[in-house]
């Protein structure tokens, strides 16, 4: 049974991308779109929502991993 490769839309430009080894930047269509997305994360334009804010007084320990 041969199925067609999975295709997804590039999160940056919405171009159709085939999800396989021939698309090294998947889910992005190209390096440029990948870097645009990375820049948005670095500029904190994108973020993962959390249930609470972490303050500077909060300490991270290996026990929390």
C-alpha positions in Angstrom: 0.0 0.0 0.0 1.6 3.2 -1.2 0.3 6.4 0.3 1.2 9.9 -0.9 3.6 11.9 1.3 2.2 14.1 4.0 1.9 17.7 2.9 1.7 20.7 5.3 1.5 24.4 4.9 4.6 26.5 5.8 3.9 28.3 9.1 5.4 31.5 7.8 4.2 31.8 4.2 1.6 29.1 3.9 3.3 27.5 0.9 2.6 23.7 0.6 5.6 21.6 1.8 6.0 17.9 1.3 7.1 16.2 4.6 10.0 14.1 3.6 13.8 14.0 3.4 13.8 16.2 0.3 12.4 19.1 2.4 15.2 19.8 4.9 13.5 22.8 6.5 10.2 21.1 7.1 7.7 22.3 8.3 9.1 25.4 6.6 9.5 25.7 2.9 12.9 27.3 3.0 15.7 28.5 5.3 14.3 32.1 5.0 10.9 31.2 6.4 12.7 29.2 9.2 14.8 32.2 10.2 11.7 34.5 10.1 10.0 32.2 12.5 13.1 32.0 14.8 13.3 35.8 14.8 9.7 36.1 15.9 10.4 33.8 18.8 13.6 35.7 19.7 11.7 39.0 19.7 9.1 37.4 21.9 6.4 38.0 19.2 5.5 34.4 19.7 5.3 32.6 23.0 3.9 29.5 24.6 1.1 30.3 27.0 1.6 29.3 30.6 -0.7 29.1 33.6 1.5 31.5 35.6 4.4 33.9 35.1 7.9 33.0 36.3 9.4 35.8 38.4 13.1 36.5 38.8 12.9 35.1 42.3 11.8 31.7 41.1 14.7 29.2 41.1 15.0 26.3 38.7 16.3 23.0 40.1 17.0 19.6 38.6 14.1 18.3 40.7 11.7 20.2 38.5 12.8 18.5 35.3 
